[in-house]
């Protein structure tokens, strides 16, 4: 499964060179990840209300081609890896002509909000686990 989210590049997201400032791609990756989870039928906010957070533990990006104000970025997000504890999302952001602007991954774990102790998604969030397992198998 690949989630797709389109973003219109706003002027405030560009730098002095007229291209999207590099840190804004991280925000767009978060929007893509949120869309992926929504497409699976879940909601980050509901998970947080249950006292569980999903912090980023690693992020890797490779910038290929700039996006500019007035263009539309297409963010594709998928499950790159899942083992019951750690989740790695894959990303590809493209320009309006389909050129790759960015490729990347972000790694996450789930933790208890009150103490940031890692939890097993498999045990604590069985519905999420089943959906991630299905998405993981779907990429093979």
N, C-alpha and C positions, 0 to 999 in steps of 0.2 A: 504494500500500500504506500502510495506517495501522496502526501498532502500538498495542496497548492494554495499559496496566498499571494495576492498581488498588492503592491504598495506603490502609490504615486509619490515620487521623490519630491519632497518639499524643499523650498529654498533654504530653510533653516538647517537642513541636513547636509548642506554642501559647505565646502571650505573655500579659502581664498582663491584656489585654482579652479573653482567652479565644478568640482567633482564631489561625490558623496564622501564625507569625512569617514575615515576607516572604522571608527567606533560605532557608527550608526548601523553597520552591517551586523554587529552583535545583537543590537536591539531587534533587527529584522529577523535574525535567527530565532530569537525568543518568540516573535510573532508566528513564525513558521512552526516552531515546536508546539506552541499553544494550539494552533490549527490542527496539527497532527493528532494531538490528544483529544481535541474536540471531535475530530472525524472518527476516532475510536469510540466515542460516546461518553467521554469523561470530561472532568473540569478541574483544573488546578485549584481554583478557589474552594471548591468543595473538599478537596483533599486537605487543604490548609485548615479548613474549619474543623477537620477531624484531628488536627494537631500534627500533621505530617507535612514536611517541607521537602523540596527536591533541589538542593543546591548544585550549581555547576562545580565540578571538581577538576575539569580539564577542558580546555578549548583549543582548537587548532583551525586556523584559517589560511587560505592561500588566495591572494588577490590577483585576478587575471586581467580584468578590463574595467575601467571606471564607468559608473553611472552618473548622470547629470540631472540637474533640476529640470522638471517637466517630463522626464521619462518615467516609465512604469517598470518597476523591478518585479520579477517573478521568482518567488521563493518556493523551492521544492524541498520537502522534508520527509525523511523516512527513518525507519529503525535500522541502524547499522549493526548493532550488537545488543544482546540482552542475555543475562545469565541468572536472573532471579534477584540479583542485588544491584548490579550496575546496568545503566542504560546508556547507550551511545546513539545519538541521533546524527544522521548525515544530512548535509545541506548542499544545495546548488542554487545560486542566485544568478539569474540571467538578465540580459539587457533586452530591450524591445525587439531587436533583430535575432534573438536567440543565442547570442554569444554568451559565454560563461564569464560572469563578473567575479564570482567567488565560489570556491568549494571549501567545505569545512566539516568539522564534527564537534560535538559537545558531549562530554561525559557527565553523568549525574548519578547520585545515590539518593535514597530517601532516608530522612532522619526524623526523629522525634523533635518537635518544636521546642519543648521545654529543656532539652539537654543536648541536642544535636547528635545523639547516639544513632548510628546507622541501624536501619531495620531491614528485614527481609521483605521485599515486595511480594515474593511468593507466598509468605505466611500472613503478612499484615494487610495486603491489598489483593486478595485472590482474584477479583474480577479484573483488575489491571493486569495481573500476571497472565491470566488466560488470554486477554486481548494482545498483550505483547508477544506471547508465545505464538499466537496465530499470525501476527504481523511478521514475526521472525521467520516462521516457516514459509510465509508467502513470498519472501524475497529470494528463496532458493530456486 
